[in-house]
Amino acid sequence: MSEEMISITNLSKKFKDLNLFNGLNLSVNKDEIIAIIGPSGCGKTTILRMICGLEKDYSGTIKFEGEDISEISVQDKIGFIFQKPILFPHLNVGRNILLGCKEKGDKKFYNQIIERELEFIGLPGFEKRKVESLSGGESQRVALARALLAKPQLLLLDEPFSALDVKSRRNLAKETRKFLKSRKMTAIHVTHDKEEAELVADIIFNWDSLCSEIKTD
């Protein structure tokens, strides 16, 4: 039997007098990758912000492993990948990845971690590279490696491939699914691109009818 990680019940959000969405219900099981498809401005990013505690003004409930997120700290349990990768230009690629490391060790230990993670994301030998020299796809891989290194229980992906060309977007979507599955990661991916969602997710939810599920292979 699948173990539920996220449960959203009757979630509603207003901006001033505008109803962004109303009565939204969603559940995500452990080790499951879901995608939410919807147009820009519909509220996809807002839901992710609610789940990780960045947006607190809403009605309804969001539970993480059975506990209301308003009553617990989820910062160390949830990772977030943004539309544009947030990398620090004063640090090289290896040091940017290490920001996700919670383990303590010596220089050799950290170098082994960097080498392992760069091999994992298909960028071996990039540890000394400046982040300004990376392509958009390479930058997003580094951001993903850093997020996964922190070992979150849930990863939120906010249209992380939207700035890439179509070919790069498709390739990175397929690679991201492989990365997530290899580490048994639970993830919520939001996008406006149906083909991208199909490449990443186990289950796709359409925004306009969020309770209807589309199973993917």
VOGU-3710 file (C-alpha; in Angstrom, 3 decimals, decimal comma):
1> mseemisitn> 0,000/0,000/0,000  1,339/3,441/-0,965  2,306/5,827/1,819  0,901/9,350/1,442  3,438/12,151/1,803  1,431/15,257/0,825  -2,299/15,696/1,339  -4,012/18,926/0,231  -7,673/19,395/1,121  -10,062/22,193/0,070
11> lskkfkdlnl> -7,177/24,583/-0,566  -8,180/28,119/-1,588  -6,145/31,248/-2,221  -7,147/34,881/-2,686  -5,141/37,870/-3,857  -7,065/40,863/-2,521  -10,594/40,225/-3,888  -9,480/37,799/-6,602  -9,923/34,053/-6,157  -6,762/32,505/-7,599
21> fnglnlsvnk> -8,151/29,022/-6,997  -10,779/27,474/-4,780  -11,379/24,047/-3,196  -8,292/22,349/-4,602  -7,537/18,754/-3,561  -4,354/16,805/-4,232  -2,401/13,907/-2,745  1,132/12,710/-3,472  2,473/9,341/-2,373  6,003/8,605/-1,243
31> deiiaiigps> 8,449/7,847/-4,125  5,924/9,254/-6,620  6,632/11,952/-9,204  3,603/13,996/-10,172  3,239/16,864/-12,619  0,677/19,680/-12,647  -0,025/21,219/-16,052  -1,526/24,688/-16,305  -1,092/28,082/-17,989  1,075/30,862/-16,591
41> gcgkttilrm> -0,568/32,769/-13,743  -3,007/30,019/-12,741  -1,417/29,417/-9,344  0,977/26,494/-9,894  3,955/28,250/-8,314  1,779/29,525/-5,464  0,882/25,946/-4,518  4,552/24,999/-4,368  5,225/28,022/-2,168  2,395/26,942/0,134
51> icglekdysg> 3,744/23,420/0,432  7,217/24,572/1,462  5,888/27,210/3,850  6,773/30,346/1,871  3,093/31,256/1,406  0,986/31,124/4,552  -2,153/33,137/3,733  -4,650/30,529/2,494  -7,626/28,466/3,590  -7,773/24,674/3,618
61> tikfegedis> -5,170/22,216/4,847  -1,805/20,959/3,656  -0,427/17,943/5,484  3,082/16,550/5,269  3,179/12,902/6,339  -0,066/13,437/8,238  0,947/16,640/10,032  -0,337/20,115/9,199  2,543/22,111/7,710  1,434/25,168/9,713
71> eisvqdkigf> 2,451/23,285/12,851  5,781/21,775/11,780  9,059/22,889/10,213  9,436/21,586/6,665  12,496/23,590/5,558  14,886/20,656/5,975  12,445/18,194/4,441  11,654/19,966/1,161  13,915/21,054/-1,712  12,983/23,644/-4,350
81> ifqkpilfph> 14,244/23,961/-7,937  13,317/27,320/-9,472  12,714/28,386/-13,079  16,176/29,920/-13,179  18,939/28,065/-11,327  20,192/29,998/-8,313  23,967/29,519/-8,338  26,519/31,657/-6,534  29,007/33,280/-8,957  31,750/33,663/-6,324
91> lnvgrnillg> 31,832/29,852/-5,935  32,894/27,339/-8,561  30,652/24,466/-9,644  31,972/22,072/-7,018  31,492/24,531/-4,182  27,978/25,345/-5,354  27,093/21,647/-5,198  28,605/21,274/-1,726  26,160/23,835/-0,345  23,654/20,983/-0,289
101> ckekgdkkfy> 25,877/18,716/1,801  24,858/18,226/5,434  27,618/15,758/6,274  30,911/16,682/7,938  34,273/15,546/6,614  37,718/16,513/5,417  38,787/17,916/2,057  39,185/14,443/0,542  35,672/13,509/1,665  34,150/16,627/0,102
111> nqiierelef> 36,107/16,167/-3,132  34,760/12,621/-3,401  31,215/13,903/-2,965  31,708/16,537/-5,669  33,194/13,961/-8,036  30,330/11,545/-7,372  27,608/14,158/-7,891  29,155/15,540/-11,075  29,389/12,007/-12,473  25,755/11,468/-11,499
121> iglpgfekrk> 24,524/14,524/-13,428  26,786/13,869/-16,428  29,234/16,719/-15,836  32,465/14,975/-14,775  35,469/17,282/-14,477  33,353/20,433/-14,038  34,270/21,007/-10,372  36,562/23,998/-11,013  34,365/25,616/-13,666  32,960/29,083/-13,075
131> veslsggesq> 29,170/29,069/-13,051  29,109/31,912/-15,608  30,642/29,511/-18,140  27,781/27,010/-17,878  24,932/26,664/-20,336  21,360/26,887/-19,069  21,005/23,125/-19,011  24,325/22,638/-17,226  23,385/25,241/-14,615  20,092/23,518/-13,922
141> rvalaralla> 21,855/20,168/-13,526  24,178/21,711/-10,935  21,184/23,166/-9,080  19,517/19,746/-9,173  22,644/17,992/-7,861  22,845/20,470/-4,971  19,179/19,952/-4,111  19,429/16,154/-4,212  22,617/16,183/-2,119  20,607/17,761/0,705
151> kpqlllldep> 18,478/14,564/0,664  15,048/16,219/0,928  12,027/14,012/1,400  10,159/16,020/-1,249  11,480/17,997/-4,223  9,453/20,822/-5,807  10,266/21,787/-9,404  8,893/25,102/-10,660  9,121/24,952/-14,486  12,886/24,358/-14,236
161> fsaldvksrr> 13,388/23,839/-17,986  11,308/26,751/-19,293  14,328/28,904/-20,241  15,872/26,176/-22,425  15,340/25,432/-26,108  12,932/22,611/-26,938  15,577/19,921/-27,539  17,485/20,746/-24,346  14,216/20,909/-22,393  13,180/17,433/-23,512
171> nlaketrkfl> 16,614/15,916/-22,852  16,890/17,409/-19,373  13,332/16,359/-18,530  14,196/12,733/-19,316  17,446/12,962/-17,361  15,697/14,532/-14,389  13,233/11,661/-14,179  16,146/9,219/-14,241  17,922/11,154/-11,460  14,807/11,298/-9,280
181> ksrkmtaihv> 13,914/7,640/-9,751  17,463/6,452/-9,068  17,312/8,128/-5,654  13,675/7,195/-4,972  12,699/10,851/-4,728  9,166/12,127/-4,245  8,607/15,179/-6,444  6,023/17,685/-7,665  6,783/19,222/-11,053  4,733/22,137/-12,403
191> thdkeeaelv> 4,799/23,141/-16,049  2,706/24,427/-18,951  4,264/21,819/-21,281  2,334/18,529/-21,560  5,140/16,656/-23,334  7,635/17,733/-20,682  5,261/16,560/-17,949  4,917/13,168/-19,632  8,704/12,785/-19,722  9,093/13,548/-16,004
201> adiifnwdsl> 6,036/12,327/-14,120  4,313/9,107/-13,082  0,959/10,903/-12,877  -0,177/14,151/-14,515  -2,843/16,456/-13,079  -4,515/19,036/-15,316  -5,007/22,346/-13,532  -8,557/22,900/-14,779  -9,677/19,542/-13,423  -7,071/18,743/-10,810
211> cseiktd> -8,898/15,740/-9,398  -8,718/13,867/-12,717  -5,541/11,886/-13,160  -3,744/10,925/-16,370  -1,574/7,852/-15,964  1,688/7,827/-17,921  3,972/4,942/-18,822
//
